[in-house]
Amino acid sequence: MSLSQTCLHDEHVKLGAKMVDFAGWHMPIQYTGIVSEHKSVRERVGIFDVSHMGQIFISGDEASSFLSYVTTWDISKLADGDCRYCHILNDDGNIIDDTIVYTFDKKNFMLVPNASMISKVFNWLLSKSKNFSVKVDNKSEDYFCIAVQGPESLRLLRQYLNVSISPFKLTKLDDLIISGTGYTGEKGYEIIGPLSECLTVWQSFLDMGAIPIGLGARDTLRLEKGYLLSGTDFNGSQTTLESGYSWVIDWKHDFIGKEKLVSQKESDYASLSGILLEERGVLRPGLPVFFNGNQISKLTSGSLSPMLKRGIGLSYLDLPIGTNVNIQVRDKQLKGRVIHTPFL
């Protein structure tokens, strides 16, 4: 089966990017190198093609009530122009996907699901919308999404669009939706718009000095901040509490999966924790984690932090912060320590 391509696919190839299969999309993993691209975002400004992400629009008189029911946050509390990160749970309280809810007004919203979950999220929303006066539209094939991230991102945004946007706020400018969002932990913005404007926006930011960044650096950037990766750090078997993201739950409203979370909150459970290597080595997803000689878990995410120059990883653990563990790397068990995220 052929891979899907974003509107910028040919541009990535022209730039000499190494292309890979990512969730069924042919995407750039790197251009010049993961470490140099990572540092460009931390120190200057980088630009990402994230057009493989979805755009699902929710509209109608009961749009706010509906989204409050299907996400972990009470959407009625959001003001026009607010963006809110939250989780979509199944009936058992497990995470289907994490998403950002964009509030245009009380009757019009947009959700951005992860690329591999677009159809699943769309179908889930449709199935749960029957008792609400809402319309659910999947327009993911009609829009591009470009992320501009790093300390110099605001300067470029002002230079190109003459706008300033606060974190987790949005504005609409003609056909473009511009938000103070991103997944790098740096100051940054995302621009969503019709495919016809994709190449113009991309090239304009390159011309202003933004460095093209691939999925490799996107992964190390989010991992340094302890951000979740859909399908890797949660795969449909974990709850929001287990993921360590209890802050995305508004307990004062009813939502799908709440009963399970309320019950779990009173019990002991393993939660996603950071592991910092105490000796040289590179961590990778799937590596076994040992405590007192027994394997207790595996890494969900793992890499070498370009900024810390240390191995970092995430794993579901029921151990206190500061606990010493070992990670099996090839034929050696390397010493690590359980820490709070973010790593950086």
C-alpha positions as CSV (number, residue, x, y, z in Angstrom):
1,M,0.0,0.0,0.0
2,S,1.4,3.4,-1.0
3,L,2.2,5.9,1.7
4,S,0.3,9.2,2.1
5,Q,2.1,12.4,1.4
6,T,1.7,15.9,2.7
7,C,1.4,19.0,0.5
8,L,5.2,19.6,1.2
9,H,6.4,16.1,0.3
10,D,8.3,17.2,-2.8
11,E,9.9,20.1,-1.0
12,H,11.3,17.7,1.6
13,V,12.8,15.6,-1.1
14,K,14.3,18.6,-2.8
15,L,15.9,19.6,0.5
16,G,17.6,16.2,0.7
17,A,15.6,14.9,3.6
18,K,15.8,11.3,4.6
19,M,12.3,10.1,4.2
20,V,10.6,7.3,6.3
21,D,7.2,5.7,6.8
22,F,5.6,7.3,9.8
23,A,2.0,6.2,10.7
24,G,1.4,5.5,7.0
25,W,2.9,8.8,5.8
26,H,6.1,9.4,3.9
27,M,7.7,12.0,6.2
28,P,11.2,13.5,6.7
29,I,13.1,12.0,9.6
30,Q,16.0,14.4,9.2
31,Y,17.6,16.9,6.8
32,T,21.1,17.7,8.1
33,G,21.1,15.7,11.3
34,I,18.9,15.2,14.4
35,V,21.3,16.8,16.8
36,S,21.9,19.9,14.8
37,E,18.2,20.3,14.0
38,H,17.3,19.8,17.7
39,K,19.8,22.5,18.7
40,S,18.4,24.9,16.0
41,V,15.0,24.7,17.7
42,R,16.4,25.1,21.3
43,E,18.7,28.0,20.3
44,R,17.2,29.7,17.2
45,V,14.1,28.7,15.2
46,G,13.0,25.6,13.3
47,I,10.0,24.8,11.0
48,F,8.2,21.5,10.9
49,D,5.7,20.0,8.4
50,V,3.0,18.5,10.6
51,S,0.4,18.4,7.9
52,H,-0.1,14.7,8.6
53,M,-2.0,15.7,11.8
54,G,-5.8,15.9,11.6
55,Q,-8.3,18.7,11.7
56,I,-11.8,17.7,12.9
57,F,-14.4,20.4,13.2
58,I,-17.2,20.4,15.8
59,S,-20.1,22.8,15.3
60,G,-23.6,23.3,16.6
61,D,-25.7,24.5,19.5
62,E,-24.4,21.8,21.9
63,A,-20.8,21.7,20.6
64,S,-19.4,22.8,23.9
65,S,-21.4,20.3,26.0
66,F,-20.5,17.5,23.5
67,L,-16.8,18.2,23.7
68,S,-16.9,18.4,27.5
69,Y,-18.5,14.9,27.4
70,V,-15.9,13.3,25.1
71,T,-12.8,15.0,26.6
72,T,-11.2,15.2,30.0
73,W,-11.7,19.0,30.2
74,D,-14.9,21.1,30.8
75,I,-14.8,22.9,27.4
76,S,-17.6,25.3,28.6
77,K,-14.9,27.1,30.6
78,L,-12.9,28.0,27.5
79,A,-13.2,31.5,26.1
80,D,-13.2,32.4,22.4
81,G,-9.7,32.0,21.1
82,D,-8.6,29.5,23.8
83,C,-6.6,26.3,23.0
84,R,-6.7,23.4,25.4
85,Y,-4.7,20.2,25.6
86,C,-6.8,17.3,26.8
87,H,-7.4,13.6,26.4
88,I,-10.1,11.6,24.7
89,L,-10.9,8.4,26.6
90,N,-12.8,5.3,25.9
91,D,-15.5,3.9,28.1
92,D,-12.9,2.1,30.3
93,G,-11.0,5.4,30.9
94,N,-8.1,4.5,28.7
95,I,-6.6,7.1,26.4
96,I,-7.7,6.9,22.8
97,D,-5.7,10.0,21.8
98,D,-4.4,13.3,23.1
99,T,-5.5,16.4,21.3
100,I,-5.7,20.2,21.4
101,V,-9.2,21.7,21.3
102,Y,-9.3,25.0,19.4
103,T,-12.2,27.3,20.5
104,F,-13.4,29.7,17.7
105,D,-16.6,30.5,19.7
106,K,-19.1,28.6,21.9
107,K,-20.6,26.8,18.9
108,N,-17.5,26.2,16.7
109,F,-14.4,24.2,17.6
110,M,-11.5,22.2,16.0
111,L,-9.7,19.2,17.3
112,V,-6.2,18.1,16.1
113,P,-5.7,14.4,16.6
114,N,-2.5,12.5,15.8
115,A,-2.0,11.2,12.3
116,S,-2.5,7.5,13.0
117,M,-5.6,8.2,15.1
118,I,-7.6,10.5,12.8
119,S,-10.1,7.9,11.6
120,K,-10.5,6.3,15.0
121,V,-11.1,9.7,16.7
122,F,-13.5,10.8,14.0
123,N,-15.5,7.6,14.2
124,W,-15.5,7.7,18.0
125,L,-16.8,11.3,18.0
126,L,-19.5,10.4,15.4
127,S,-20.7,7.4,17.5
128,K,-20.9,9.6,20.7
129,S,-22.6,12.6,19.0
130,K,-26.0,11.0,18.3
131,N,-27.7,12.6,21.4
132,F,-26.2,16.0,20.8
133,S,-27.1,18.8,18.4
134,V,-23.7,18.9,16.8
135,K,-22.0,18.4,13.4
136,V,-18.7,16.5,13.2
137,D,-16.6,17.1,10.1
138,N,-13.3,15.5,9.3
139,K,-11.5,18.1,7.1
140,S,-8.0,16.7,7.6
141,E,-7.4,16.3,3.8
142,D,-8.2,20.0,3.2
143,Y,-5.6,21.6,5.5
144,F,-1.9,21.9,6.0
145,C,-0.2,22.5,9.4
146,I,3.2,24.1,9.8
147,A,4.9,24.5,13.2
148,V,7.4,27.3,13.8
149,Q,9.3,26.7,17.0
150,G,12.2,28.2,19.0
151,P,13.3,31.5,20.7
152,E,13.2,33.4,17.4
153,S,9.8,32.2,16.3
154,L,7.8,35.3,17.4
155,R,10.1,37.5,15.4
156,L,9.5,35.5,12.3
157,L,5.7,35.4,12.9
158,R,5.6,39.1,13.3
159,Q,7.7,39.6,10.2
160,Y,5.5,37.4,8.1
161,L,2.0,37.9,9.4
162,N,2.3,41.0,11.6
163,V,0.6,39.2,14.6
164,S,1.5,38.3,18.2
165,I,-0.2,35.4,19.9
166,S,0.0,34.3,23.5
167,P,0.6,30.7,24.5
168,F,-2.5,28.5,23.9
169,K,-4.4,31.2,22.2
170,L,-5.4,31.4,18.6
171,T,-6.4,34.0,16.0
172,K,-7.8,33.7,12.5
173,L,-6.2,35.7,9.7
174,D,-8.1,35.4,6.4
175,D,-8.0,31.6,5.7
176,L,-5.2,30.9,8.3
177,I,-5.6,29.7,11.8
178,I,-2.6,30.7,13.9
179,S,-2.1,29.4,17.4
180,G,0.5,29.7,20.2
181,T,0.9,25.9,20.4
182,G,3.6,23.3,19.6
183,Y,5.2,20.2,21.0
184,T,8.8,21.2,21.6
185,G,8.7,23.0,24.9
186,E,10.0,26.2,23.2
187,K,8.2,29.4,22.3
188,G,6.3,28.5,19.2
189,Y,3.4,28.7,16.9
190,E,1.4,26.5,14.5
191,I,-0.2,27.7,11.3
192,I,-3.1,25.8,9.8
193,G,-4.7,26.7,6.5
194,P,-5.9,25.5,3.1
195,L,-3.6,23.4,1.0
196,S,-3.4,26.1,-1.7
197,E,-1.3,28.3,0.7
198,C,0.9,25.6,2.1
199,L,4.0,26.1,-0.1
200,T,3.9,29.9,0.2
201,V,3.9,29.8,4.0
202,W,6.6,27.1,4.2
203,Q,9.0,28.8,1.7
204,S,8.4,32.2,3.3
205,F,9.6,31.0,6.7
206,L,12.6,29.2,5.1
207,D,13.5,32.5,3.4
208,M,13.4,34.3,6.7
209,G,15.9,31.8,8.2
210,A,13.9,29.1,9.8
211,I,15.6,25.7,9.7
212,P,13.7,22.7,8.4
213,I,13.3,20.1,11.1
214,G,12.5,16.4,10.7
215,L,10.6,13.9,12.9
216,G,13.8,12.7,14.5
217,A,14.4,16.0,16.3
218,R,10.7,16.5,16.9
219,D,10.9,13.3,19.0
220,T,14.0,14.2,21.0
221,L,12.6,17.7,21.6
222,R,9.3,16.4,23.0
223,L,11.1,13.7,25.0
224,E,13.4,16.2,26.8
225,K,10.2,17.9,28.0
226,G,8.5,14.6,28.9
227,Y,5.7,15.0,26.4
228,L,3.6,12.0,25.4
229,L,3.9,10.3,22.0
230,S,0.7,8.7,20.8
231,G,1.1,5.0,20.1
232,T,4.3,4.9,22.0
233,D,3.8,6.3,25.5
234,F,0.1,5.3,25.4
235,N,-1.4,2.7,23.1
236,G,-5.0,2.3,24.3
237,S,-4.2,0.4,27.5
238,Q,-3.3,3.3,29.8
239,T,-5.4,5.9,31.6
240,T,-4.7,9.6,31.9
241,L,-3.6,9.1,35.6
242,E,-1.2,6.4,34.6
243,S,0.3,8.7,31.9
244,G,1.1,11.2,34.6
245,Y,-1.2,13.8,33.0
246,S,-3.8,14.3,35.8
247,W,-3.6,18.0,35.1
248,V,-5.6,17.6,32.0
249,I,-8.6,16.3,34.0
250,D,-11.4,18.7,35.2
251,W,-13.0,16.5,37.9
252,K,-16.0,18.8,38.3
253,H,-17.7,17.7,35.1
254,D,-19.0,14.4,33.7
255,F,-17.0,12.8,30.9
256,I,-16.5,9.4,29.2
257,G,-14.2,7.3,31.4
258,K,-14.5,9.4,34.5
259,E,-15.9,6.6,36.7
260,K,-12.7,4.5,36.1
261,L,-10.4,7.4,36.9
262,V,-12.3,8.3,40.1
263,S,-11.8,4.7,41.2
264,Q,-8.2,4.5,40.2
265,K,-7.3,7.7,41.9
266,E,-7.8,6.0,45.3
267,S,-5.6,3.0,44.4
268,D,-1.9,2.3,43.7
269,Y,-0.8,2.2,40.0
270,A,2.3,2.5,37.9
271,S,2.7,5.8,36.2
272,L,4.9,7.1,33.4
273,S,8.1,8.2,34.9
274,G,11.4,9.7,33.7
275,I,14.6,7.7,33.8
276,L,18.0,9.5,33.5
277,L,21.1,7.4,32.8
278,E,23.9,7.8,35.3
279,E,26.5,6.5,32.9
280,R,27.2,6.7,29.2
281,G,24.7,5.1,26.9
282,V,21.8,5.6,24.5
283,L,18.3,4.5,25.5
284,R,15.7,3.2,23.0
285,P,12.0,2.3,23.3
286,G,11.4,-1.3,24.4
287,L,14.6,-1.7,26.5
288,P,13.9,-3.7,29.8
289,V,14.0,-1.9,33.1
290,F,15.2,-3.7,36.2
291,F,14.8,-3.1,39.9
292,N,16.6,-5.2,42.5
293,G,17.6,-7.7,39.8
294,N,14.0,-8.2,38.5
295,Q,12.6,-6.8,35.3
296,I,9.7,-4.6,36.2
297,S,8.9,-2.7,33.0
298,K,10.2,-1.5,29.6
299,L,11.0,1.9,28.2
300,T,8.1,3.4,26.1
301,S,10.4,6.2,24.8
302,G,14.2,6.5,24.9
303,S,16.9,8.6,23.3
304,L,20.1,10.5,23.9
305,S,19.3,14.1,25.0
306,P,21.2,16.4,22.6
307,M,21.2,19.2,25.3
308,L,22.0,17.1,28.4
309,K,24.2,14.6,26.5
310,R,22.7,11.9,28.7
311,G,20.4,8.9,28.0
312,I,16.8,9.7,28.9
313,G,13.7,7.5,28.8
314,L,10.1,7.1,29.9
315,S,8.7,4.0,31.6
316,Y,5.6,2.9,33.6
317,L,6.9,2.5,37.1
318,D,5.5,2.2,40.6
319,L,8.7,3.5,42.3
320,P,9.5,6.7,44.2
321,I,11.4,9.5,42.6
322,G,15.2,9.0,43.2
323,T,15.0,5.2,43.0
324,N,18.0,3.6,41.3
325,V,17.1,1.2,38.4
326,N,19.0,-0.6,35.7
327,I,18.3,-0.6,32.0
328,Q,19.4,-3.5,29.8
329,V,21.3,-2.1,26.8
330,R,22.6,-5.0,24.7
331,D,24.6,-7.2,27.1
332,K,25.0,-4.6,29.8
333,Q,22.8,-3.2,32.6
334,L,23.3,0.5,32.8
335,K,22.6,2.5,36.0
336,G,19.7,4.9,35.9
337,R,17.6,7.0,38.3
338,V,13.9,7.7,38.4
339,I,13.3,11.4,38.1
340,H,10.5,13.9,37.6
341,T,10.0,15.1,34.0
342,P,10.7,17.4,32.2
343,F,14.4,16.3,31.8
344,L,15.2,19.8,30.6
